[in-house]
Amino acid sequence: MGISELRQTYPFQDAADVDAAEVESDLVRQGILNVRDAILARQMRRHCDAGMDRILVAEGLVTRGDLLNAHARRFRSRQVDATEIAALDPIVVPLAPRILLRYAFFPVTDRDGHPAIVCGAPEALAFARAHLPADLRRARVLMAPREVVQAHVADHFDEILTDAAQARVPLAESCRSWAHSHVRRLAWVLTGLTALVVATLFFPKAILTVLMGWAAFTLVVSAMTKLLAFVARLAEGPVATVVPAVEDKTPLPRVSVLVPLFRETEMVHALVARLSQLTYPKCLLDVVLVLEEEDSMTQATLAQIDLPSWIRMVVVPDGQPRTKPRAMNFALDFCEGDIIGIFDAEDAPEPDQITRVARHFQQAPPEVACLQGILDYYNPRQNWLARCFTIEYATWFRTILPGMARLGFAIPLGGTTLYFRRDALEALGGWDAHNVTEDADLGFRLARHGFRTEMVATVTEEEANCRTWAWIKQRSRWLKGYMTTYLVHMRRPGLLYRQLGAWKFWGFQAHFVTALSQVVLAPFLWSFWLVFLGLPHPLDPLMSRTALLAFGALLLAIEVLNLTIYMASVTGPKHRHLLAWVPTMHLYLPLGAVAAYKALYELVLKPFFWDKTQHGLSLTVAPPPATRSASDQRIQFP
């Protein structure tokens, strides 16, 4: 079968189609591909923003090796492996390593002395030739698997790429400068603590009054913010899980999903199984499992799994800080997609999640640079802690966060089920490698630069932390990151005010200041229970009993409001079994105070330390997404 026959069967759309047809014809002549499969693949290309190579391999019609050999024959060249590439002398070109990584090509001097381009993706050759010096534009092409080319580029530019991964974000918007001010920071903290201790010794009642007053004030502000978000969410009504119209013929975009893994040997088999349930066209899906160089156990476990063509590993060179955002910064340049998503090791996303996200982006204005999905837990019945954690998450992701977005506030992002327009993410410098809640930080950096985040009606289930100390470690990292994010963004409050505008600026203050104050000063608020029990209170000499009772009544009223919001958030069929556990949230929240003091300690002495969450502790394994009932997949509220 020749090009003319393919043209008659299914008209070509562009020059890339003609090149692809030459390869298809070669594969047919070799007996590797049959005509019917070739025509089917060409029909699929009409609906996918993917080259024929990806479609043929993703659908299992040909192997990568067969395809590379066909391209080599077309270029009258050869296929090379990692050893041969390493033996060839590199040619220095005025292109950033991240460009060579993204498009998977590398200029070398071939063994006969002529220049050549080692290429892992023939569809990127047009870009390569347009950006290389004139004497290289017609250089011969040597074919190699894309991952082999990228691995060679990463190894060749190891130091440059490793340094870039920890410093992509502009210094003014990063906390990495703290690495050089440890002694000064410690001195300031010791000075402040000494002053507080001295003031407390000399003016104990005044200090106690100020602290309790601030705790009460932030409690009121927090309650008002929650109430506004709750009312806004109620006014919005049930969130519809809108399925993209069948008649929508707009080609779907390529999507890359980063899945950072570190010591996750227990989770990788389940992870691959859950990712395999995704219904997004596999020729458009690029899942990148991001592993640390020192994590040989997870690498070995994955090496034993026969990964599909659309899932691959990227190993991040060892370096500091060893954090999830640094790993994602390094892996970002390996991605092929125009949309970048984030999953965690224990995630179980809905099968059609990426399709919903892609269609949402296609319909949204350009300033919508991020979509945040809804997080839930698949082990809420495991124990009391898992139940309370599920109630908290349901309230945050199904009520408060959508309400804040509807009110026009900038919202802190969750660490997973996030999707970004790649150009916006790269323009902001990716993630702050030194911030241990890179997600919350990025949410506000997006807002500062004029981008918006929207909630998308799709659910990802993950594992609720069900052990007390593991929960405290995880929460302390979140709170430390919150403290870091607030301090970094408030370096220049005037600039922050101008960038966010008044409404978002004060929303930022209301969220961070109250969230942090409430957990740090929680014991002062708990002291008001002494009043209801008829016991002496430290403020008795300063305030009348009536005034103390009024404060206690305020605390009780706000507690009732919180319980009301919790109950409203779990009234759907999926969470209704948690209603009876809502009153126990009053016993759950004090754990946050313990985590807050651990976070304060680490903020001073170990600001970049990533206290990793251990996964695989659940007694319940998430059901494959495709087997969940329809009622489970709907977003229930209220």
Buried (B, 14 or more C-beta within 10 A) or exposed (E): BEBEEBEEEBEBEEEBBEBBBBBBBBBBEEEBBEBEBBBBBBEBBEBBBBBBBBBBBBBEBBEBEBBBBBBBBBBEBBBBEBEBBEEBEBBEBEBBBBBBBBBBBBBBBBEEEEBBBBBBBBBBBEBBBEBBEEEBBEBBBBBBBBBBBBBBBBEBBEEEBBEBBBBBBEEEBBBBEBEEEEEEBEEEBEEEEEEEEEEBEEEEEEBBBEBBEBBBEBBEBBBBBBBBBBEBBEEBEEBEBEEBEEEEEEBBBBBBBBBBBBBBBBBBEBBBBBBBBBBBBBBBBBBBBBBBEBBEEBBEBBEEEEBBBBBBBBBBBEBEBBBBBBBBBBBBBBBBBBBBBBBBBBBBBBBBBBBBBBBBBEEBEEEBBBBBBBBBBBBBBBBEBBBBBBBBBBBBBBBBBBBBBBBEBBBBBBBBBBBBBBEBBBEBBBBBBBBBBBBBBBBBBBBBBEBBBBBBBBBBBBBBBBBEEBBBBBBBBBBBBBBBBBBBBEEEEEEBBEBBEEEBBBBBBBBBBBBBBBBBBBEBBBBBEBBEEEEEBBBEEBBEEEEBBEBBEBBEEBBEBBBEBBBBBBBBEBBEEBEEBBEEBEEBBEBBBBBBBBBBEBBBEEBBBBBBBBBEBBEBEBBBBEEBEEEBBBBBBB
